[in-house]
Amino acid sequence: MRFNTFTKKCFFVLIIASFGLTLPFKAYSVPFWSGVSSRVRSIFSPTRCTTPPRQTFYLVNGSQHSGVQQIASDEHPEMSQYQRAEMEIARYLIQRGERITNFNLTTQSGVEFPVKFFNRNSRTLLIIGGGLTSQTRSGNFYASTFYDYDVIKFEYRWNNLSNFLRRKSTFLHPFRSIFNDCAEEVATVVNYMRQHGNYDQIVGLPTCYSTYTFSLAQSQAEGHGRTLFDKLIIDSSFSSLPTAICRYLFDPRRQGLISRILSPITKRFPTNIAIQNHLATITRPPILFIHGSRDWLLSTREFREEIWPYVTTTRRSLLVTPFSHVGSMPGNPCAYKYFCDQFIERTFE
């Protein structure tokens, strides 16, 4: 089979550049109580919630930036409840019990992918979508942090690289295969859990790369007159593929020969892979955006100009944190969970 030379070049350039789209997570979940077997510790590893240094968060509600709330982490009275003792969290998890189930799902197009389900007998299901380079680590970190919800994390089709590269569509349409087609996994997970679970609400929490696939899946569902998520928490989104790749290549930390060689190619990347196209058609679920003021992939000004105006739902909120790209959760897990819990429970209304 003969493939277009430019198409093959673009695909391998994307594979190389993708490793920088999401900053790696550190292992913040640590075993902390003695007298418990290593197997139990591997299942129950709640996040260490120590009192953080003074950090300021900004919360924007609705359509106007005039409603900005400035919240200091060391002054907010309710935030102290999320800084509970580690032993208390461990005791809570062990008493309540947690079942972890691994299984596979198959999309309508026949793609099989693995799913990990953390069952806490909750009425709220949190579906985690990771970045291109930190799916496993970030998924476990989120599952241990949101210990009072049922949590699902899954892997996209490209995680099984050998099967992914054997598919004809991967080389014929590399960008569509990595970005657009992967929205099918998101829809498959949500539809399966709606059929087999009994939840009051299903909340999507994607980061970086997954902000695109989750938004696309929700947009496609609304196009067919239904919805996937009851609420969306979009953390560290990017505006478009060319912008993200170029920002990665020209990041001062990664300047070099590879940047000068690949930069002309990135200008020919498809511009239709942009989250704005799908946010403009999402009207049903409330959305909480989480954006780091030090995000190197998308500045706060760029977010305000390129993302925020395209959000059509009036039930939207923006949380600006003092962290970098995908750094809000590891930077202050307690505050992160606090704001997400408030949004899940009452949508900041």
Number of C-alpha atoms within 10 A of each C-alpha: 3 5 10 9 8 10 15 16 12 19 20 13 15 18 13 10 18 17 15 20 22 22 16 18 18 12 12 18 20 15 19 15 13 9 6 10 9 11 8 11 17 11 17 23 24 24 24 21 18 14 16 14 10 9 16 14 18 16 20 20 20 16 16 8 12 9 11 14 13 12 13 16 20 15 12 10 9 9 17 15 10 16 16 14 12 18 13 9 18 19 13 13 18 12 9 11 12 16 11 12 11 12 10 12 16 14 15 11 8 8 15 16 19 17 16 17 18 22 18 19 16 15 14 19 28 25 27 24 30 26 24 22 18 18 23 15 16 25 23 20 23 26 24 21 22 19 22 18 19 22 26 26 23 24 21 24 19 16 14 13 9 9 12 18 13 10 11 12 13 18 21 16 14 21 20 15 19 21 16 15 19 23 21 21 25 26 22 16 21 21 15 11 15 14 8 8 12 14 14 10 15 23 22 27 23 23 27 22 24 28 23 28 25 30 26 29 25 26 23 20 16 16 12 8 8 12 20 25 25 15 21 26 24 23 27 27 25 26 20 19 23 20 18 21 23 19 16 22 22 15 14 10 8 12 12 11 8 11 16 12 11 16 15 11 15 20 13 11 18 13 11 11 19 19 23 21 19 20 22 17 19 23 17 19 18 21 25 26 20 24 27 23 21 16 20 15 26 24 17 17 10 13 18 13 11 16 22 18 13 17 19 15 17 14 19 22 22 21 22 20 24 17 19 19 24 26 23 23 21 19 17 21 23 25 26 19 17 17 19 18 13 12 19 21 10 8 18 18 10
